[in-house]
């Protein structure tokens, strides 16, 4: 009889331990992706870094959830990037843009990092067309009378799914070196391996030239080719 009681107690202990183990696998996820980060973006046209403000918003569900209970879906992700007029004027002075309205096709690769997930980083691509209007009263580039309307990218990114590994899941802009190599012909004659976590390519000069911006969170040094990480 006592032996049966001991076995019953041992079984209850094992069940309790199992329940505690399952409970410990629970996690909380960041229900909202909301970030605004200044990015230092290196241009292949100038060889220097320029500052571009980038923001992303989105929502994650379910929250909370349990490891082994399914994936988290990050949805409704909105991506915005603001290109200052000074950068566009520089493009005009280099002969990449013309006086008047310029319609510019762009492609982008955006890395999103998910902390405490199996995936770690998800890359989302986009295509869009943006417009800037260049003014030059004297018609001579580089005489400091040029003007440009700023560019603003505002678009939706595809949903992504994430497998939690335990702990708090949070989302952010992916760190430097997170993007895969881009095959030859897409943004240059050869394959390009981005250094940052966001890469944007604009087709200028009638599509003959691809102006690429390799971006990572930080602030560029004025006139230089270095940046201070955020």
Legacy VTK file of the C-alpha trace (Angstrom):
# vtk DataFile Version 3.0
C-alpha trace
ASCII
DATASET POLYDATA
POINTS 230 float
0.000 0.000 0.000
2.750 2.398 1.010
4.601 1.482 -2.180
1.551 2.475 -4.235
1.314 5.753 -2.315
4.973 6.481 -2.980
4.498 5.779 -6.683
1.430 8.015 -6.790
3.317 10.848 -5.063
6.250 10.427 -7.444
3.891 10.569 -10.423
2.302 13.769 -9.102
5.744 15.323 -8.662
6.676 14.435 -12.230
3.437 15.936 -13.544
4.043 19.116 -11.542
7.586 19.426 -12.898
6.296 18.932 -16.440
3.656 21.629 -15.962
6.237 24.046 -14.571
8.506 23.312 -17.540
5.706 24.050 -20.000
4.827 27.263 -18.183
8.434 28.422 -18.341
8.304 28.240 -22.140
5.733 30.998 -22.312
6.903 34.299 -23.778
5.756 37.808 -24.393
6.205 39.394 -27.791
6.487 43.037 -28.642
2.978 43.594 -30.004
4.078 46.647 -31.988
7.026 47.323 -34.276
7.611 51.062 -33.982
10.998 52.505 -34.749
12.457 55.653 -36.226
16.167 55.519 -36.875
18.527 57.871 -38.598
20.582 55.839 -41.050
24.009 56.519 -42.477
23.693 55.460 -46.105
26.740 55.053 -48.318
26.200 56.125 -51.910
28.043 54.370 -54.710
27.794 57.619 -56.694
29.758 59.773 -54.240
31.505 57.199 -52.053
30.328 59.129 -48.982
27.663 58.598 -46.345
24.459 60.648 -46.233
21.777 60.703 -43.552
18.384 59.226 -44.434
15.629 58.965 -41.847
13.936 55.552 -41.857
10.914 54.365 -39.888
8.974 51.112 -39.652
5.729 50.255 -37.908
3.801 47.002 -37.630
2.040 44.638 -35.237
2.819 41.109 -34.006
0.356 38.412 -32.991
-0.440 36.374 -31.006
0.741 38.086 -27.853
1.367 36.386 -25.525
2.013 32.929 -26.941
3.829 29.731 -26.064
6.934 28.127 -27.511
5.764 25.154 -29.547
2.307 26.667 -29.893
2.827 28.161 -33.346
4.512 31.104 -34.996
4.264 34.837 -34.475
3.065 36.846 -37.468
4.439 40.329 -37.981
1.942 42.113 -40.216
0.874 45.537 -41.396
4.492 46.635 -41.677
4.828 50.147 -43.086
8.236 51.319 -44.304
9.109 54.987 -44.748
12.314 56.672 -45.874
12.877 60.400 -46.305
15.555 61.480 -48.795
16.639 65.090 -48.216
16.714 67.659 -51.035
20.465 68.160 -50.618
21.124 64.572 -51.692
18.943 64.989 -54.777
20.654 68.250 -55.714
23.978 66.408 -55.484
22.567 63.818 -57.878
21.577 66.557 -60.309
25.028 68.139 -60.116
26.525 64.749 -60.956
24.343 64.515 -64.047
22.116 61.758 -62.657
18.920 63.864 -62.588
17.564 66.548 -64.897
15.744 69.866 -64.487
12.010 69.331 -64.044
10.133 66.264 -62.840
12.180 63.089 -62.444
10.366 59.762 -62.086
12.685 57.323 -60.328
12.068 53.553 -60.040
13.513 52.149 -56.821
14.095 48.706 -55.352
14.812 47.939 -51.744
15.909 45.192 -49.400
14.860 45.670 -45.766
16.200 43.517 -42.939
13.971 43.047 -39.888
15.515 41.451 -36.795
13.479 39.320 -34.408
15.132 38.778 -31.016
14.672 35.309 -29.460
13.453 33.723 -32.688
14.737 30.847 -34.796
14.796 33.020 -37.913
16.794 35.897 -36.423
16.402 38.120 -39.487
13.808 38.313 -42.250
14.486 40.226 -45.477
11.644 41.910 -47.303
11.960 43.385 -50.807
9.988 46.196 -52.386
9.663 48.121 -55.626
8.237 51.608 -56.022
8.438 54.750 -58.142
9.140 58.145 -56.590
9.302 61.646 -58.061
11.415 64.718 -57.433
11.370 68.039 -59.236
14.697 69.747 -59.852
14.980 73.495 -60.338
18.023 75.349 -61.666
17.379 79.022 -62.566
20.676 79.582 -64.384
20.751 76.110 -65.950
24.307 75.507 -64.753
24.796 72.663 -62.255
26.857 73.371 -59.168
26.268 77.127 -58.865
24.294 76.854 -55.587
20.963 78.004 -57.019
19.624 74.482 -57.543
16.526 73.213 -55.731
14.848 69.826 -55.350
11.667 68.517 -53.765
12.445 65.872 -51.100
11.624 62.228 -51.774
9.478 60.187 -49.447
9.088 56.429 -49.672
5.919 55.209 -47.962
4.953 51.605 -48.637
3.866 48.296 -47.148
6.124 45.283 -46.653
5.019 41.662 -46.828
4.097 39.830 -43.625
6.701 37.637 -41.950
6.454 34.700 -39.533
8.733 34.015 -36.589
9.336 30.955 -34.426
9.928 31.871 -30.756
12.745 30.190 -28.856
11.882 31.502 -25.380
12.176 34.908 -23.779
10.803 38.216 -24.976
10.474 38.517 -28.748
11.112 42.033 -30.029
11.528 43.469 -33.514
13.957 46.063 -34.848
15.928 47.140 -37.898
18.398 44.387 -38.741
22.058 45.052 -37.850
24.897 45.580 -40.344
25.767 42.554 -42.455
22.271 41.048 -42.240
21.386 41.190 -45.929
22.299 38.457 -48.414
24.332 39.111 -51.551
22.325 40.713 -54.362
22.865 38.890 -57.684
24.724 40.523 -60.564
22.687 42.817 -62.775
20.150 43.884 -60.178
22.026 46.807 -58.610
25.323 46.662 -60.463
27.245 44.713 -63.106
28.499 42.280 -60.478
27.033 40.762 -57.334
26.804 43.193 -54.410
27.013 42.228 -50.728
25.427 45.014 -48.634
27.303 46.143 -45.546
24.184 47.465 -43.802
20.739 46.180 -42.876
18.799 48.180 -45.503
19.732 48.594 -49.169
17.958 50.911 -51.621
18.716 51.127 -55.349
17.391 53.935 -57.574
17.445 53.846 -61.380
18.579 57.269 -62.610
19.860 58.763 -65.869
17.018 57.065 -67.717
17.766 53.747 -66.062
21.365 53.656 -67.287
22.793 54.151 -63.790
21.814 52.561 -60.492
22.368 54.875 -57.548
22.680 52.591 -54.532
22.345 53.461 -50.848
23.764 50.958 -48.355
22.241 51.903 -44.984
22.847 51.150 -41.328
21.581 52.886 -38.213
23.835 55.795 -37.301
24.818 59.324 -38.228
27.286 60.128 -40.981
30.255 62.416 -40.536
29.675 65.580 -42.546
31.607 65.330 -45.801
33.272 62.120 -44.706
33.008 58.414 -45.266
32.594 57.336 -41.660
29.620 57.161 -39.368
28.808 56.897 -35.692
26.666 53.865 -34.903
23.394 54.473 -33.112
LINES 1 231
230 0 1 2 3 4 5 6 7 8 9 10 11 12 13 14 15 16 17 18 19 20 21 22 23 24 25 26 27 28 29 30 31 32 33 34 35 36 37 38 39 40 41 42 43 44 45 46 47 48 49 50 51 52 53 54 55 56 57 58 59 60 61 62 63 64 65 66 67 68 69 70 71 72 73 74 75 76 77 78 79 80 81 82 83 84 85 86 87 88 89 90 91 92 93 94 95 96 97 98 99 100 101 102 103 104 105 106 107 108 109 110 111 112 113 114 115 116 117 118 119 120 121 122 123 124 125 126 127 128 129 130 131 132 133 134 135 136 137 138 139 140 141 142 143 144 145 146 147 148 149 150 151 152 153 154 155 156 157 158 159 160 161 162 163 164 165 166 167 168 169 170 171 172 173 174 175 176 177 178 179 180 181 182 183 184 185 186 187 188 189 190 191 192 193 194 195 196 197 198 199 200 201 202 203 204 205 206 207 208 209 210 211 212 213 214 215 216 217 218 219 220 221 222 223 224 225 226 227 228 229
